[in-house]
Amino acid sequence: MSTTVTDSVAVAPQLRRGLTTDRLPNWAPAGIAAVSIAIGVAIGLGAGLTSRIQWGLLAGLAFVGLTYVLSAKVEGRRQAKDRLATSVVWLAFVLAVIPLVALIFYTVQQGAGVVNGYFLNHSMKGVISTEAGGGVYHALIGTLEQVGLATLLAAPVGLLTAVYLVEYGRGRLAKAVTFFVDVMTGVPSIVAGLFILSLWILLFDFEYSGFAGSLALAILMMPVVVRSTEEMLKLVPNELREASYALGVPKWKTILRIVLPTAIGGITTGVMLAVARITGETAPVMMLVFGTEIINSNPFEGPQQSLPLYIWQQYQSNNDFGYARAWGAALVLIAFVMALNLVARAIARWRSPKSGH
């Protein structure tokens, strides 16, 4: 007994020292980041590197290395490994955010001077591509109609397919549907355009139109809706379904009144991701819609313009006026996608169970 007590007394100070290990101050990450930036710049200048991207990569590597070394010396190797993993995550986050921020900043910088009331309310009718003037009204109308029709076609089919896979699907049929959805997720946009061109226009003898482009966009959108909706439905607790069944509610009404409202936020986000994916597609529109310089508000008859095709055509004009219109249309396209996402988030928050609606 005395030996055990003696050992416990001897071990206790070691445990206290383990629990009260020295730690880096709270300002250490910011300080290490500043020193790392200085090291990256110094190495870049000393090595004659002209690219700021190379300087940034050197600074990032220096940040990860310094963080691990200082943490190992002060806090121990175990805490240093944790700091190393955290610094790698932050470095990956910065590497992902910087191109996005730079893209948005450069697009706003180049396109803000072009986007105005005239640019948004006029088409390219009668405007020579090598001269100033013209706008994106016809392309904006075409994009709204084509994306809207594609969403009306793909969203219900994708939603019902996901409901089948989660709530009803069993056996070979469900496996086959899952397999083909996975295959369709990776189908290139040009293949979807060729399929609609062969089937809708060449075989059924319909004309080139905005609706033909919508059919190809719907093919690209559908697997994204199915996959995202399927994952959201799987997150709904089974206890909610079982409680509804226990009250005698039929399965279809449980899905409609319990499951879908619970997952509506994620479903809406998935649909908006699918919309964002097809909004910038150019190849199907080029093959099936053809593009035009005049306003065509009827998507079922005649060629129609869209923002991605308009951007490509203006860039192909190879002059400063065309470049300016292309950047202005790119800014309008980004604003359009951002507006859709904000609307989707508002709808999801409004219709979520917590809001009481």
Disulfide bonds with the S-S distance in Angstrom:
none
